[in-house]
Each structure stands twice: as C-alpha cells, then as structure tokens.
Amino acid sequence: MGYPRVIEELRTRFAYIFATENRYEGAPSVLAHLIDGQPFELYGKEVHPIKVMHGQLPILGYRIEKNWATLLMLNTSLQKS
C-alpha cells in the first residue's frame, strides 16, 4: 500500500512478485493498493496513512489504531532484535 510512484517502482524492480502467469513455485506475491490518504481497514484494524519525510523523500507512515510506525522504523526495530 502506498503512493503510485512507489508501487510503480516496485513493479519495475520486482516484476516477478506481481506476475499473475508463469509464476514459479514459492514466489512471493503482492496485491498492491494505492493510498489516497484516507483511513482504511486492514484485518479489522483502522489504519491512518501519515505523510512524513525521510530525508528529502516524502513517504507514508501508518498509524494503526493508537500506535504508529513507518516502514523504516519497523525495519530498524526488526534488525535490532
């Protein structure tokens, strides 16, 4: 889920995860959803996209119910554990 420019970049770099034909066994798959800035529900939880800057690059963070995180923060905390 993200900005159109991000999803297009992912489609370019990782075309095989978006493939619907001739997939190899065990290949990851992704169903992309464009984010329009409005809250949405995911697995019964309310998710609020939040625009934040990562250096000079605008990215999305997500507030899930009362918690929030950006993908960068999630990635960092996973690396520390």
Secondary structure as GFF3:
##gff-version 3
##sequence-region A 1 81
A	DSSP	alpha_helix	4	13	.	.	.	ID=ss1
A	DSSP	alpha_helix	15	18	.	.	.	ID=ss2
A	DSSP	beta_strand	40	42	.	.	.	ID=ss3
A	DSSP	beta_strand	45	54	.	.	.	ID=ss4
A	DSSP	beta_strand	57	64	.	.	.	ID=ss5
A	DSSP	beta_strand	67	70	.	.	.	ID=ss6
A	DSSP	alpha_helix	71	80	.	.	.	ID=ss7
###
